[in-house]
């Protein structure tokens, strides 16, 4: 799954902060924590600075409507 695209206001997003830089991006629909962990691991291997923080904002899941509700 390709995770990188430009983040828009109000959409799920990921920010990874290293000692020397930070990276922020929007998350595509259906991204899982496993997808995010893989992307952060791959990105961390490319940076010389130590990983400082990871911020994730994911879309809220709406509960299904009760049976019989319209």
C-alpha positions as CSV (number, residue, x, y, z in Angstrom):
1,X,0.0,0.0,0.0
2,X,1.3,3.4,-0.9
3,X,0.9,5.8,2.1
4,X,2.3,9.1,0.8
5,X,0.0,11.9,-0.4
6,X,-0.5,15.5,0.6
7,X,-2.4,16.0,3.8
8,X,-5.6,18.0,3.7
9,X,-7.3,19.7,6.7
10,X,-9.5,17.3,8.7
11,X,-8.2,14.1,7.1
12,X,-6.3,11.3,8.8
13,X,-2.6,12.1,9.0
14,X,0.8,10.9,10.2
15,X,3.7,13.0,11.5
16,X,7.1,11.5,12.3
17,X,9.6,13.7,14.1
18,X,13.3,12.9,13.9
19,X,16.1,14.8,15.7
20,X,17.0,16.6,12.5
21,X,13.7,16.8,10.5
22,X,10.0,15.9,10.5
23,X,7.8,14.4,7.9
24,X,4.0,14.9,7.7
25,X,1.6,13.2,5.3
26,X,-2.1,12.3,4.8
27,X,-3.1,8.7,5.3
28,X,-5.2,7.0,2.6
29,X,-8.5,5.5,3.5
30,X,-8.1,2.0,4.9
31,X,-4.6,2.5,6.3
32,X,-3.9,0.2,9.3
33,X,-1.5,0.6,12.2
34,X,0.6,-2.1,10.6
35,X,0.9,0.0,7.4
36,X,1.9,2.9,9.4
37,X,4.5,0.9,11.4
38,X,6.0,-0.4,8.2
39,X,6.2,3.0,6.7
40,X,7.8,4.6,9.8
41,X,10.3,1.7,10.0
42,X,11.3,2.2,6.3
43,X,11.6,5.9,6.8
44,X,13.6,5.7,10.0
45,X,16.2,3.6,8.2
46,X,16.7,6.5,5.7
47,X,17.4,9.1,8.4
48,X,20.5,9.7,10.4
49,X,18.6,11.5,13.3
50,X,17.0,9.5,16.1
51,X,13.2,9.1,16.1
52,X,11.6,11.5,18.6
53,X,7.9,11.1,18.2
54,X,5.1,9.7,16.0
55,X,1.7,11.4,15.8
56,X,-1.2,9.6,14.2
57,X,-4.7,11.0,13.6
58,X,-7.1,8.4,12.2
59,X,-10.6,8.7,11.0
60,X,-13.3,7.9,13.5
61,X,-15.3,4.7,12.8
62,X,-19.0,5.3,12.9
63,X,-21.1,2.7,14.8
64,X,-23.6,0.8,12.5
65,X,-27.2,2.0,12.8
66,X,-29.4,-0.2,15.0
67,X,-31.6,-2.7,13.1
68,X,-34.8,-1.1,11.9
69,X,-33.4,2.5,12.1
70,X,-33.7,4.5,8.9
